[in-house]
């Protein structure tokens, strides 16, 4: 697991649907706003204050909300590194 670059775009336009079953995680259908102003439904993984998104470049991005409400982002090409 590596810290995500600050200029990496975690936008729905760069996501692909995440599928599968992972212990302790649930697949959720998230409502994301696209650059065109449309709402796009995209499946992602959820576990408490953590979310995992699958990106079109093969990365899996882990978003963690800390106690202050700020987000930290990490990534890996292997989802198992983030679970």
N, C-alpha and C positions, 0 to 999 in steps of 0.2 A: 504494500500500500504506500502510495506517494502523495504528497501534498499537491493539489491541483494548481496549475498556473493561474495567476490572477486574470489573464486575458483570455482564458478558455471560455467559450460560450456554451453555457448549460441552458440552451433554449429548446423549446419543443421542436423547432425546425431541425435540430441536430439529433433528436431522440428517435429511437425505434422501440416498438413494443417489447416489454420485458415479460417473459413467460417462464413457467416452471414452478416448482414447489421447493421451498427452502424452510427448514425448521426455524420456528420463531418469527418468521416473516410472513406477511400477507401481501397478495397482489391487490393493488388498489387501482381504480381508474381515476386518474387525476385530471382536473380541468386546468389547462394551461392556455395562456393567451399567446397567439402567434404574432409575428411582426405585422401581419395584415390586419390585426385587430379581431380575428376570429378566435373562438374557443375551440381548442383541440383536446380530445380525450385521449390520454396516453397512459397505458398500464406501467406501474412502477412498484417497487417493493417498499413496504412500510414496517417499521418495528419501533414503537415508542417515538422517540425524537430523532429517528434516523430514517433516511430514504435512500434508495439506490435506483439510479436511472441508467438505462442502457443507451449508449450513444452510437451514432452511425459510423464512427471511426474505430469501433471495436472496444472502446473503453467502457468501463462501468464506473459511474461517479457516485460516491457516497456523500450525502449531505447530512451533517449533524448539527442540530440546534442546541446551543449551550444554554446554561441557566439564565444568561442575560438576554436571550432571544437572538443572539448573533449566530450566523451560519459558518461552519467550517466545512471545507470540501477536500476530499481525497479521491484518488482513482487507482484503478488497476485494470489490466487486461483480463484478469482472472477473477470472476465474481467471488470465488471462495476466499480470496484475500480480504474481502470486505465484510463477509458475513460474521 
